[in-house]
Amino acid sequence: MRETLIGVSIKLWLLKTLRLRNCKIFYRGLVISGVEILVEDGKISRLTKLKINKPVDETIDLNGLLVIPGLIDVHVHLRGLNLSYKEDYDTGTLAAAFGGISTVLDMPNTDPATENAETLRSKIETARPKIYVNVGFYSFIPEKLTEISRLVAEGVFGFKVFMHRVMPGYKFNSLEDLRKPFEAIGRTGLPVLVHAERRETYEAVKHANPNGGLEAFEAALSEESENESVDELTAMLRKIKPVKLHFCHITSPVSLKRIAEAKAEGLSVTCEVTPHHLLLSKKNYETLGIYGLVDPPLRSEGCVEGLWVGVRKTMVDCIASDHAPHTLEEKSIGNIWSIKTGFPGLETLLPLMLDCVNRGWLSLSKLVELTSQNPAKIFRIAGRGSIEIGYWADLTVVDLNGEFRIDPSEFKSKAKHSPFKGWKGRGIVKGVLVNGEPVFLNGEILSKPGVGRVIKPGVWV
């Protein structure tokens, strides 16, 4: 048995038993001090304020730091495969770990795209030996609806649809065209994830402004377009109620209100917001320029304030990064319609949100709810999302008083840029355990690739 202080260099691989001592934990809405955690075979086997005397492989003294459930990020683009020059499964999941995230769900717009059982299986086999955190996968709605059951058997977490752009998989020209696939997916119990804008608006503005700039981009993906898409989709849901809809990266307070009304009617709808839509507004384009381009775009300061109201009033279900790594060249070459949108977010989500906790903008309890507990419930991620005996030891160690300054050159992600470059705040990630294995502590990588697991809905793996 060894005992290690968090500041001391150690190497840990394939521990059977681990004791975390002298820590605070977030447990069932409360912060409890002076706790010891016993981890056996990757799971939490004991939580106590007494000293654990059982022999263990390793003891780590956390010196009073806070342990929260490992974050679950339900909107991540890990890239990989033919897009590995932007990000690969090792760099993306290591970035997640250093951001305090123990589980990610990967979007299907890769190359090749995830749209059938074969492409999903290939992605899983490629990712499995590389991942530092747990990973689940989404698919596009497949072109052949008979493929849905095969994708479900492979463990897909849901089906993504872009309302404003033609993407791989099932082709549609109207909402009515989506009725059959929505009904088929509804029978599986899995959600449809929606990128909510109107194709008619997007195509009309793009056609009228082929060489347009930022104003044209904002008009094509306007707040009104999002609101109308949410209205149309919730109206459709009233006709085929078994379907679960999850609205990605909502930016409009009006959309949040409509989604809340749909929930009140008993419809199965959930939504997420991102840190960049909570903390940045269109005014930031003055300094960020095209490097701040994201889909959906940054909105007005009024929208930002409205999203925070939604967070506090339980109108928002999840906070997700929408981690979207690209090269800087891809974000600067071409016109507004060909420039790649998005930026990395795995390593900034938790520090930024912890700073918001310190500023009194949201409670620690609400943060854990939106980044761990709700994602686990909505997407049926079994045995994760809370600190409970019998649950997997996916744990994040944070220092609420630690100061940070965001420096993208230090990211583990291949994408070394961020709209939050230079931002300062309080609340840093000191370590992450995934399946009971310390992936990193105090800035040092302690695990090998493959410590993460490929997960499936409702399965304790």
C-alpha positions as CSV (number, residue, x, y, z in Angstrom):
1,M,0.0,0.0,0.0
2,R,1.2,3.5,-0.8
3,E,-0.1,6.9,0.4
4,T,0.2,9.9,-1.9
5,L,-0.3,13.6,-1.5
6,I,-2.1,15.2,-4.5
7,G,1.0,17.3,-5.3
8,V,3.4,14.2,-5.5
9,S,4.2,12.5,-8.7
10,I,2.8,9.0,-9.0
11,K,1.9,6.5,-11.8
12,L,-1.2,4.5,-11.3
13,W,-2.5,1.8,-13.7
14,L,-5.3,-0.7,-13.2
15,L,-5.8,-0.2,-9.5
16,K,-8.1,-2.7,-7.8
17,T,-8.6,-0.7,-4.6
18,L,-8.1,3.1,-4.0
19,R,-8.8,5.3,-1.0
20,L,-9.4,9.0,-1.3
21,R,-9.0,10.7,2.0
22,N,-9.4,14.2,3.5
23,C,-11.8,15.4,0.9
24,K,-15.1,17.3,0.6
25,I,-17.8,15.7,-1.5
26,F,-20.9,16.9,-3.2
27,Y,-23.5,14.4,-2.0
28,R,-27.2,14.6,-2.6
29,G,-27.2,18.4,-2.7
30,L,-24.9,18.9,0.2
31,V,-21.1,19.6,0.5
32,I,-19.8,17.2,3.2
33,S,-16.3,17.7,4.7
34,G,-13.8,15.2,6.1
35,V,-14.9,12.3,3.9
36,E,-13.0,9.2,2.8
37,I,-14.0,7.3,-0.4
38,L,-13.2,3.7,-1.0
39,V,-13.1,2.6,-4.6
40,E,-13.1,-1.2,-5.4
41,D,-13.0,-2.6,-8.9
42,G,-13.8,0.8,-10.4
43,K,-16.9,1.5,-8.2
44,I,-17.6,3.5,-5.1
45,S,-17.9,0.9,-2.3
46,R,-17.9,3.2,0.8
47,L,-18.4,6.8,1.7
48,T,-17.6,7.6,5.3
49,K,-16.4,10.3,7.8
50,L,-14.5,7.6,9.6
51,K,-11.0,6.4,8.8
52,I,-11.1,3.4,6.3
53,N,-8.6,0.8,7.7
54,K,-9.0,-1.7,4.9
55,P,-5.7,-2.4,3.0
56,V,-5.8,-0.7,-0.4
57,D,-3.4,-0.5,-3.4
58,E,-3.2,3.3,-3.1
59,T,-4.3,6.2,-0.9
60,I,-4.5,9.7,-2.2
61,D,-4.8,12.6,0.3
62,L,-6.8,15.4,-1.4
63,N,-6.0,18.0,1.2
64,G,-9.6,19.2,1.6
65,L,-10.3,19.6,-2.1
66,L,-13.9,19.2,-3.3
67,V,-15.0,16.0,-5.2
68,I,-18.0,16.3,-7.5
69,P,-19.5,13.7,-9.9
70,G,-17.5,13.5,-13.1
71,L,-19.1,15.7,-15.7
72,I,-21.1,14.2,-18.6
73,D,-20.9,16.3,-21.8
74,V,-23.7,15.3,-24.1
75,H,-22.6,17.4,-27.1
76,V,-19.0,16.7,-28.3
77,H,-17.4,16.4,-31.7
78,L,-14.4,14.1,-31.2
79,R,-13.7,14.0,-35.0
80,G,-11.3,11.1,-35.4
81,L,-11.1,8.8,-38.5
82,N,-10.6,11.0,-41.6
83,L,-10.9,14.2,-39.5
84,S,-8.2,13.2,-37.0
85,Y,-6.1,16.1,-38.2
86,K,-8.5,18.3,-36.2
87,E,-9.0,16.0,-33.2
88,D,-8.6,12.3,-32.5
89,Y,-10.1,10.1,-29.8
90,D,-7.0,10.3,-27.6
91,T,-6.5,14.1,-27.7
92,G,-10.2,14.8,-27.4
93,T,-10.8,12.5,-24.5
94,L,-7.6,13.7,-22.7
95,A,-8.9,17.2,-23.2
96,A,-12.2,16.1,-21.6
97,A,-10.4,14.6,-18.6
98,F,-8.3,17.8,-18.1
99,G,-11.6,19.7,-18.2
100,G,-13.2,17.6,-15.5
101,I,-15.4,15.6,-17.8
102,S,-15.5,11.8,-17.4
103,T,-18.1,10.9,-20.1
104,V,-18.8,12.4,-23.5
105,L,-21.3,11.6,-26.2
106,D,-19.9,12.0,-29.7
107,M,-21.8,13.6,-32.6
108,P,-22.2,11.8,-35.9
109,N,-21.0,14.4,-38.4
110,T,-17.6,12.7,-38.9
111,D,-15.9,11.4,-42.0
112,P,-17.3,8.8,-42.6
113,A,-20.5,9.9,-41.0
114,T,-22.2,7.7,-38.4
115,E,-25.4,6.6,-40.2
116,N,-25.5,2.8,-40.1
117,A,-24.4,-0.1,-37.9
118,E,-21.2,-0.6,-39.9
119,T,-19.9,2.9,-39.5
120,L,-20.8,3.0,-35.8
121,R,-19.0,-0.3,-35.2
122,S,-15.9,0.9,-37.0
123,K,-15.9,4.1,-35.0
124,I,-16.2,2.1,-31.7
125,E,-13.4,-0.2,-32.7
126,T,-11.2,2.7,-33.6
127,A,-11.9,4.7,-30.5
128,R,-11.9,1.9,-27.8
129,P,-8.1,1.6,-27.4
130,K,-7.5,5.4,-27.5
131,I,-10.0,6.9,-25.0
132,Y,-9.2,8.4,-21.6
133,V,-12.8,8.9,-20.6
134,N,-16.1,7.1,-21.3
135,V,-17.6,7.6,-24.7
136,G,-21.0,7.0,-26.2
137,F,-22.0,7.7,-29.8
138,Y,-24.9,9.2,-31.7
139,S,-26.0,8.5,-35.3
140,F,-27.7,10.5,-38.0
141,I,-31.2,9.2,-38.8
142,P,-30.3,6.5,-41.3
143,E,-31.4,6.6,-44.9
144,K,-33.0,3.2,-44.5
145,L,-35.2,3.2,-41.5
146,T,-34.8,-0.5,-41.1
147,E,-31.2,0.4,-40.0
148,I,-32.5,2.0,-36.8
149,S,-32.9,-1.3,-34.9
150,R,-29.4,-2.3,-35.9
151,L,-28.0,1.0,-34.6
152,V,-29.9,0.5,-31.4
153,A,-28.4,-3.0,-31.0
154,E,-24.9,-1.5,-31.4
155,G,-25.6,0.9,-28.5
156,V,-26.3,4.3,-30.1
157,F,-27.5,7.0,-27.7
158,G,-29.8,8.9,-30.1
159,F,-30.3,10.2,-33.6
160,K,-29.2,13.7,-34.7
161,V,-31.1,15.9,-37.3
162,F,-30.0,19.2,-38.7
163,M,-33.2,21.1,-39.6
164,H,-31.5,23.8,-41.7
165,R,-28.9,21.8,-43.7
166,V,-28.8,18.7,-45.8
167,M,-26.6,16.2,-44.0
168,P,-25.8,12.5,-44.4
169,G,-28.5,9.9,-43.7
170,Y,-32.2,10.4,-44.1
171,K,-33.2,13.1,-46.6
172,F,-36.3,15.3,-46.0
173,N,-37.9,18.4,-47.5
174,S,-40.5,19.1,-45.0
175,L,-41.5,18.3,-41.4
176,E,-44.0,15.8,-42.7
177,D,-41.2,13.8,-44.2
178,L,-39.8,13.3,-40.7
179,R,-43.0,11.7,-39.3
180,K,-42.0,8.1,-40.2
181,P,-38.4,8.3,-38.8
182,F,-39.6,10.1,-35.7
183,E,-42.2,7.4,-35.1
184,A,-39.7,4.6,-35.7
185,I,-37.2,6.2,-33.3
186,G,-39.9,6.9,-30.8
187,R,-40.6,3.1,-30.5
188,T,-36.9,2.6,-29.4
189,G,-37.2,5.0,-26.5
190,L,-34.1,6.9,-27.7
191,P,-34.2,10.7,-28.3
192,V,-34.0,12.6,-31.5
193,L,-31.4,15.4,-31.1
194,V,-32.4,18.6,-33.0
195,H,-30.3,21.4,-34.4
196,A,-33.3,23.8,-34.6
197,E,-33.4,26.3,-37.4
198,R,-35.6,26.6,-40.5
199,R,-34.1,25.4,-43.8
200,E,-36.2,27.8,-45.8
201,T,-34.8,30.8,-44.0
202,Y,-31.2,29.5,-44.2
203,E,-31.4,28.8,-47.9
204,A,-33.2,32.0,-48.8
205,V,-30.6,34.2,-47.1
206,K,-27.7,32.2,-48.4
207,H,-29.0,32.4,-52.0
208,A,-29.6,36.2,-51.7
209,N,-26.1,36.8,-50.1
210,P,-23.7,34.3,-51.7
211,N,-20.7,36.5,-50.6
212,G,-22.4,37.7,-47.5
213,G,-20.7,38.5,-44.2
214,L,-21.5,38.1,-40.6
215,E,-24.9,39.9,-40.9
216,A,-26.0,37.4,-43.5
217,F,-24.9,34.5,-41.4
218,E,-26.8,35.8,-38.4
219,A,-29.9,36.4,-40.5
220,A,-29.8,32.9,-41.9
221,L,-29.6,31.4,-38.4
222,S,-31.6,34.0,-36.6
223,E,-33.2,33.8,-33.2
224,E,-36.6,33.9,-35.0
225,S,-35.6,30.9,-37.1
226,E,-34.8,29.0,-34.0
227,N,-38.1,30.0,-32.3
228,E,-40.1,29.0,-35.4
229,S,-38.3,25.6,-35.7
230,V,-38.9,24.9,-32.0
231,D,-42.6,25.8,-32.5
232,E,-42.9,23.5,-35.5
233,L,-41.2,20.6,-33.9
234,T,-43.2,20.7,-30.6
235,A,-46.4,21.0,-32.7
236,M,-45.4,17.8,-34.5
237,L,-44.5,16.1,-31.2
238,R,-48.1,16.7,-30.0
239,K,-49.2,14.4,-32.8
240,I,-46.6,11.6,-32.2
241,K,-46.1,11.9,-28.4
242,P,-43.9,8.8,-27.8
243,V,-41.0,10.6,-29.4
244,K,-38.3,12.2,-27.2
245,L,-36.8,15.4,-28.5
246,H,-33.6,17.0,-27.2
247,F,-32.9,20.5,-28.5
248,C,-29.2,21.2,-28.9
249,H,-27.6,24.5,-28.0
250,I,-30.7,26.7,-27.5
251,T,-29.9,30.4,-27.7
252,S,-33.3,32.1,-27.5
253,P,-35.2,32.8,-24.3
254,V,-38.4,32.5,-26.4
255,S,-37.4,29.0,-27.4
256,L,-36.8,28.1,-23.8
257,K,-40.3,29.3,-22.9
258,R,-41.8,27.2,-25.7
259,I,-39.9,24.1,-24.6
260,A,-41.0,24.7,-21.0
261,E,-44.6,25.0,-22.1
262,A,-44.3,21.7,-24.1
263,K,-42.9,20.0,-20.9
264,A,-45.8,21.3,-18.9
265,E,-48.2,19.6,-21.4
266,G,-46.4,16.3,-20.8
267,L,-44.4,16.2,-23.9
268,S,-40.9,14.5,-23.7
269,V,-38.6,17.4,-24.5
270,T,-35.3,18.5,-23.1
271,C,-32.7,21.1,-24.0
272,E,-29.2,22.2,-23.5
273,V,-27.3,25.5,-23.5
274,T,-23.5,26.1,-24.0
275,P,-21.0,28.2,-22.0
276,H,-20.3,30.4,-25.1
277,H,-24.0,31.3,-25.4
278,L,-24.2,32.0,-21.7
279,L,-21.0,34.1,-21.5
280,L,-20.5,35.7,-24.9
281,S,-22.8,37.9,-27.0
282,K,-22.6,39.3,-30.5
283,K,-20.7,42.2,-29.2
284,N,-17.7,39.8,-28.8
285,Y,-17.5,39.5,-32.6
286,E,-15.9,43.0,-32.5
287,T,-12.7,41.3,-31.0
288,L,-13.2,37.7,-32.1
289,G,-14.1,38.3,-35.7
290,I,-14.7,35.2,-37.8
291,Y,-12.7,33.1,-35.2
292,G,-15.8,33.5,-33.0
293,L,-18.1,32.1,-35.7
294,V,-20.4,29.4,-34.3
295,D,-23.6,27.7,-35.3
296,P,-26.0,28.9,-33.9
297,P,-24.4,32.4,-33.7
298,L,-23.7,34.4,-30.6
299,R,-26.9,36.4,-29.7
300,S,-27.8,39.8,-28.1
301,E,-27.0,40.6,-24.5
302,G,-30.7,40.3,-23.9
303,C,-30.7,36.7,-25.1
304,V,-27.7,36.0,-22.8
305,E,-29.6,37.4,-19.8
306,G,-32.7,35.3,-20.8
307,L,-30.7,32.1,-20.9
308,W,-29.4,32.7,-17.4
309,V,-33.0,33.2,-16.3
310,G,-33.8,29.8,-17.9
311,V,-30.9,28.2,-16.1
312,R,-32.1,29.4,-12.7
313,K,-35.8,28.6,-13.4
314,T,-35.1,25.0,-14.4
315,M,-36.0,25.6,-18.0
316,V,-32.6,24.3,-19.1
317,D,-31.8,20.6,-18.7
318,C,-28.1,20.4,-19.5
319,I,-25.0,22.6,-20.1
320,A,-22.9,21.1,-22.9
321,S,-19.7,22.3,-24.5
322,D,-20.5,21.7,-28.2
323,H,-16.7,21.0,-28.5
324,A,-16.1,21.6,-32.2
325,P,-12.3,21.6,-33.0
326,H,-11.1,22.9,-36.4
327,T,-7.8,24.2,-37.7
328,L,-7.3,27.9,-37.7
329,E,-7.0,27.7,-41.5
330,E,-10.4,26.2,-41.8
331,K,-11.8,29.1,-39.7
332,S,-10.3,31.7,-41.9
333,I,-10.4,30.5,-45.5
334,G,-13.4,31.0,-47.8
335,N,-16.6,33.0,-47.4
336,I,-19.0,33.0,-44.6
337,W,-20.8,29.9,-45.8
338,S,-17.7,27.7,-46.1
339,I,-15.8,28.8,-43.0
340,K,-15.9,26.1,-40.4
341,T,-18.0,27.1,-37.3
342,G,-17.3,26.3,-33.7
343,F,-14.3,26.0,-31.4
344,P,-13.0,23.7,-28.6
345,G,-14.8,23.7,-25.3
346,L,-14.0,20.6,-23.3
347,E,-11.2,22.3,-21.3
348,T,-13.1,25.5,-20.6
349,L,-16.6,24.4,-19.7
350,L,-16.1,23.5,-16.0
351,P,-13.6,26.3,-15.0
352,L,-15.9,28.9,-16.6
353,M,-18.9,27.5,-14.8
354,L,-17.1,27.2,-11.5
355,D,-16.2,30.8,-11.8
356,C,-20.0,31.5,-12.3
357,V,-20.6,29.6,-9.1
358,N,-18.1,31.8,-7.3
359,R,-19.8,34.9,-8.7
360,G,-23.2,33.7,-7.5
361,W,-24.7,33.3,-10.9
362,L,-25.7,29.7,-10.2
363,S,-25.3,27.3,-7.3
364,L,-23.0,24.4,-7.1
365,S,-26.0,22.1,-6.8
366,K,-27.5,23.5,-10.1
367,L,-24.1,23.1,-11.8
368,V,-23.9,19.4,-10.8
369,E,-27.5,18.9,-11.8
370,L,-27.0,20.4,-15.3
371,T,-23.6,18.8,-16.1
372,S,-23.8,15.4,-14.4
373,Q,-27.2,14.3,-12.9
374,N,-29.5,15.4,-15.7
375,P,-27.4,14.2,-18.6
376,A,-27.2,10.8,-16.9
377,K,-31.0,10.7,-16.5
378,I,-31.9,12.0,-19.9
379,F,-29.6,9.8,-21.9
380,R,-29.9,6.7,-19.5
381,I,-26.2,6.6,-18.6
382,A,-26.3,3.9,-16.0
383,G,-24.3,4.2,-12.8
384,R,-22.8,7.6,-13.5
385,G,-23.7,11.2,-12.8
386,S,-23.8,11.1,-9.0
387,I,-21.7,10.1,-6.1
388,E,-23.4,7.0,-4.7
389,I,-22.3,3.7,-3.3
390,G,-22.4,1.2,-6.2
391,Y,-21.9,3.8,-8.9
392,W,-18.8,3.9,-11.0
393,A,-16.1,6.1,-9.5
394,D,-16.2,8.8,-12.1
395,L,-15.1,11.7,-9.9
396,T,-13.8,15.2,-10.5
397,V,-11.5,17.0,-8.1
398,V,-11.8,20.8,-8.0
399,D,-10.3,23.7,-6.2
400,L,-13.1,26.3,-6.0
401,N,-10.6,29.0,-5.0
402,G,-7.9,28.2,-7.5
403,E,-7.3,30.9,-10.1
404,F,-7.1,30.3,-13.8
405,R,-6.2,32.2,-16.9
406,I,-7.3,30.4,-20.1
407,D,-4.3,29.8,-22.4
408,P,-5.3,27.7,-25.5
409,S,-1.6,26.9,-26.3
410,E,-1.8,24.6,-23.2
411,F,-4.9,22.7,-24.3
412,K,-4.7,18.9,-24.7
413,S,-7.0,19.3,-27.7
414,K,-5.4,19.6,-31.1
415,A,-7.4,22.9,-31.5
416,K,-5.2,25.5,-29.7
417,H,-7.7,28.4,-30.0
418,S,-10.6,29.7,-27.9
419,P,-13.0,32.7,-27.8
420,F,-12.2,32.7,-24.0
421,K,-8.4,33.2,-24.5
422,G,-7.1,35.3,-21.7
423,W,-10.2,35.0,-19.5
424,K,-9.4,34.8,-15.8
425,G,-11.5,33.4,-13.0
426,R,-11.7,31.1,-9.9
427,G,-12.3,27.4,-10.0
428,I,-9.9,24.9,-11.4
429,V,-9.9,21.2,-12.1
430,K,-7.2,19.3,-10.1
431,G,-7.9,15.8,-11.1
432,V,-10.3,13.2,-12.6
433,L,-11.0,9.6,-12.0
434,V,-12.7,7.5,-14.7
435,N,-14.0,4.0,-13.7
436,G,-12.0,4.3,-10.5
437,E,-8.7,5.1,-12.3
438,P,-7.0,8.4,-11.7
439,V,-6.5,9.8,-15.3
440,F,-4.7,12.9,-14.0
441,L,-4.0,14.6,-10.7
442,N,-2.4,18.0,-10.3
443,G,-1.6,18.4,-14.0
444,E,0.1,15.0,-14.4
445,I,-1.3,12.2,-16.7
446,L,-1.5,9.0,-14.6
447,S,-3.4,6.6,-16.9
448,K,-2.9,5.1,-20.3
449,P,-5.3,5.4,-23.3
450,G,-8.1,2.9,-23.0
451,V,-9.0,3.6,-19.4
452,G,-12.3,5.0,-20.7
453,R,-15.0,2.7,-21.9
454,V,-17.4,2.7,-24.8
455,I,-20.8,2.9,-23.1
456,K,-24.4,2.1,-24.1
457,P,-27.7,3.4,-22.9
458,G,-28.9,1.7,-19.7
459,V,-26.0,-0.7,-19.5
460,W,-23.7,-0.7,-16.4
461,V,-20.4,-1.0,-18.3
